[in-house]
Amino acid sequence: MKKICFSLLCSLALFAAQATTTPGVDLEKSNVSWTGAKVTGSHTGTIAISEANLEMSDAGDLVGGSFVIDMSTITCTDLDGEMKGKLEGHLQSPDFFDVANHSTATLAITSVSPRGPGSYKVLGDLTIKGITKPIKFNVEMGEDEGMTVATADIEVDRSEYDVRYGSGSFFQDLADKTIYDEFDLQVKLVLN
């Protein structure tokens, strides 16, 4: 009987140690910003998050999660007027993200390793244009105006997702028309 009770207590302790919660993410306060660069300069913009969740242990540690980006919301923040509209339209075209056929991009966390208090190394699967590739990045958890906030800077190699326009990886002799393959995402998720 003692062995059964001991086994039951061990099982309950293990279950309690693995218990997680999934707090809601405030989509209005959360955002994704992007930066893309070329030989002659760079552009910045935003993309809206349409769905998001973070899985937290009962101890408050990040253990998983995912988010979905609405690719039809790509905006440019460093241009105005006609040039802004042209760039946004081009980014949504088949030359870049082919939004008519691939309206969302997703990131699903596959593993999390603590790096220190509130800091995590994250592995995930990023899907753009229907192509899924593994990606790694760091997440920092903190407080902002009394809210728990997760932030991450993620570098994406667009050539891995068949985004070829202006890429020196696919086209020769582009000279100063070359657009770098890597672009940066700055992700901020605010938990309810």
C-alpha positions in Angstrom: 0.0 0.0 0.0 2.9 2.4 0.8 4.4 1.8 -2.7 1.0 2.6 -4.3 0.6 5.8 -2.3 4.2 6.8 -3.0 3.7 6.2 -6.7 0.5 8.2 -6.7 2.2 11.1 -4.9 5.1 11.1 -7.4 2.6 11.0 -10.3 0.7 14.0 -8.9 3.9 15.9 -8.3 5.1 15.3 -11.8 1.7 16.4 -13.2 1.7 19.5 -11.1 5.3 20.4 -12.3 4.1 20.1 -15.9 0.8 22.0 -15.5 0.5 24.9 -17.9 -1.9 27.7 -18.5 -2.7 29.5 -21.7 -3.3 33.2 -20.9 -5.0 35.3 -23.6 -3.0 37.6 -25.8 -4.3 41.2 -26.3 -4.2 41.4 -30.1 -4.9 45.2 -30.0 -1.8 45.9 -27.9 0.4 43.2 -29.5 2.2 43.9 -32.8 4.8 42.7 -35.3 7.2 45.3 -36.9 9.4 44.4 -39.9 12.6 45.8 -41.4 13.8 44.8 -44.8 17.1 46.1 -46.3 18.6 46.5 -49.7 22.0 47.8 -50.9 20.8 51.4 -51.1 18.7 51.5 -47.9 15.9 49.9 -45.9 12.1 50.0 -45.3 10.1 49.4 -42.2 6.5 48.5 -41.5 4.0 46.5 -39.5 1.8 43.4 -39.9 -1.2 42.6 -37.7 -1.4 39.5 -35.5 -4.8 37.7 -36.0 -4.4 34.9 -33.5 -1.9 34.3 -30.7 -1.4 32.2 -27.5 1.4 31.6 -25.1 1.6 28.6 -22.9 3.0 29.3 -19.4 3.9 26.9 -16.6 2.3 27.5 -13.2 5.6 28.9 -12.2 5.3 31.6 -14.8 7.8 30.2 -17.3 7.2 30.2 -21.1 6.7 26.6 -22.3 5.0 27.0 -25.7 2.7 28.9 -28.0 2.0 30.1 -31.5 0.8 33.1 -33.4 -0.8 33.8 -36.8 0.1 36.9 -38.9 -2.5 38.4 -41.3 -0.3 39.0 -44.4 -3.0 41.2 -46.0 -2.2 43.9 -43.3 1.4 44.5 -44.4 2.0 48.2 -44.2 5.1 50.4 -44.8 5.8 53.0 -42.1 8.7 54.9 -43.7 7.0 56.0 -47.0 4.0 58.1 -47.8 1.5 58.5 -50.6 2.0 56.7 -53.9 5.4 55.1 -53.0 3.9 53.7 -49.8 1.0 52.1 -51.8 3.3 50.8 -54.5 5.6 49.0 -51.9 2.7 47.6 -50.0 1.1 46.3 -53.2 4.4 44.8 -54.3 5.0 43.0 -51.0 1.5 41.4 -51.3 2.1 40.4 -54.9 3.5 37.0 -56.1 6.9 38.7 -56.4 7.1 38.6 -52.6 4.5 37.1 -50.3 1.7 36.2 -52.7 -1.0 37.2 -50.2 -3.9 36.2 -52.5 -2.8 32.6 -52.2 -1.1 32.7 -48.8 -3.1 35.0 -46.6 -1.4 34.1 -43.3 2.0 33.2 -41.9 2.3 31.2 -38.7 4.9 30.5 -36.1 4.5 27.6 -33.7 6.9 27.1 -30.8 8.3 23.5 -30.7 10.6 23.8 -27.7 11.7 26.3 -25.1 14.9 26.4 -23.0 15.5 28.9 -20.1 18.5 31.2 -20.5 18.0 33.0 -17.2 15.2 34.8 -15.4 12.6 35.8 -18.0 14.8 34.9 -20.9 14.3 31.9 -23.2 15.9 30.2 -26.3 13.0 29.2 -28.5 12.8 26.8 -31.4 9.8 26.9 -33.7 8.3 26.2 -37.1 7.8 29.3 -39.3 5.4 28.9 -42.2 5.4 31.5 -45.0 3.8 30.9 -48.4 2.9 27.4 -47.4 6.6 26.5 -46.7 7.5 25.5 -43.2 11.1 25.8 -41.9 12.6 25.5 -38.4 13.7 28.8 -36.8 15.4 29.8 -33.6 15.3 33.0 -31.6 15.3 34.4 -28.1 12.3 35.6 -26.1 12.4 38.0 -23.2 9.4 38.1 -20.8 8.9 41.3 -18.8 6.4 43.8 -17.5 5.1 46.9 -19.2 2.4 49.1 -17.5 1.4 46.2 -15.3 1.0 43.8 -18.2 3.2 40.7 -18.9 4.9 41.2 -22.3 6.9 38.7 -24.4 9.3 40.2 -27.0 11.4 38.6 -29.7 13.7 39.8 -32.5 13.5 37.2 -35.3 15.7 37.1 -38.4 14.1 35.4 -41.4 15.8 34.3 -44.5 13.2 34.9 -47.2 15.0 32.8 -49.8 14.0 29.7 -47.7 10.3 30.6 -48.3 10.5 31.1 -52.1 10.5 34.9 -51.8 13.0 35.6 -54.6 12.4 39.1 -56.0 15.7 41.0 -56.1 17.6 38.3 -54.2 21.3 37.8 -55.0 20.8 34.2 -54.1 18.7 33.6 -57.2 19.7 36.4 -59.6 23.1 37.6 -60.8 24.3 41.1 -61.6 21.6 42.9 -59.6 24.3 45.4 -58.3 22.6 48.2 -56.2 19.2 46.7 -57.0 19.9 43.7 -54.6 17.5 43.2 -51.7 19.0 41.3 -48.9 17.6 37.9 -48.2 17.3 38.4 -44.4 14.6 40.6 -42.9 13.9 41.2 -39.3 10.7 40.8 -37.3 10.2 42.5 -34.0 7.4 40.7 -32.1 5.6 42.0 -29.1 2.9 39.9 -27.4 1.0 41.5 -24.5 -0.8 39.0 -22.3 -4.2 39.7 -20.8 
